[in-house]
Amino acid sequence: MNLSYSGQEKVQAPPAAVWAFISDPAQVARCLPRIEDVRVLDATHLQGHVSMGSGFMKSKIKLNIEVVPDQAQNRVSVKVTGGGLGSALELNAGANVVDNGDGTTTLDWQGNAEMSGPMAKMAGKMAEEQGQKMISRTFQNLSASISQNTRQA
């Protein structure tokens, strides 16, 4: 099952604040929805778990997460891979970091996900909706957290 998403999120902070935030994996980890037990491994790698399925098909899937901020290209990339119970997930997302020239920044994001195995077959249309919500919520959480950090500074 292949899924693609895109959107925009306006951040009430200048690009410098966005870059400072997304360069800190511990801060990014707090913005990932539904991910539990997140551990920062190094400057760009995290690990965590997400619960998938329901009833007797419920499982925790281990996720490996890579966040690569590239200020020279005005882009941040995120790759998530994981699996469990014969199912696999690979998510690639990225955002162009756009200076709006008024002290705000836009994250112009796109993402795609590929899910295979029993979970993909059982999830069907629900997986598509949940994938969209998860990617969108991640960028909303980033925007809210960066804006809040900027106001407190």
TALINZI-V229987 format. One record per backbone hydrogen bond with DSSP energy under -1.0 kcal/mol. CO is the residue of the C=O (numbers start at 0). NH is the residue of the N-H. If there is no record, write none. Layout:
CO | NH
CO | NH
This chain:
0 | 114
2 | 112
4 | 110
6 | 108
8 | 106
10 | 12
10 | 104
13 | 17
14 | 18
15 | 19
16 | 20
17 | 21
18 | 22
20 | 23
23 | 27
24 | 28
25 | 29
27 | 30
28 | 31
35 | 48
38 | 46
43 | 66
44 | 40
44 | 41
45 | 64
46 | 38
47 | 62
48 | 35
49 | 60
51 | 58
53 | 56
54 | 57
58 | 51
60 | 49
61 | 82
62 | 47
63 | 80
64 | 45
65 | 78
67 | 76
69 | 74
73 | 96
74 | 69
75 | 94
76 | 67
77 | 92
78 | 65
79 | 90
80 | 63
81 | 88
82 | 61
83 | 86
86 | 83
87 | 115
88 | 81
89 | 113
90 | 79
91 | 111
92 | 77
93 | 109
94 | 75
95 | 107
97 | 105
103 | 99
104 | 10
105 | 97
106 | 8
107 | 95
108 | 6
109 | 93
110 | 4
111 | 91
112 | 2
113 | 89
115 | 87
116 | 120
117 | 121
118 | 122
119 | 123
122 | 125
124 | 128
125 | 129
126 | 130
127 | 131
128 | 132
129 | 133
130 | 134
131 | 135
132 | 136
133 | 137
134 | 138
135 | 139
136 | 140
137 | 141
138 | 142
139 | 143
140 | 144
141 | 145
142 | 146
143 | 147
144 | 148
145 | 149
146 | 150
147 | 151
148 | 152
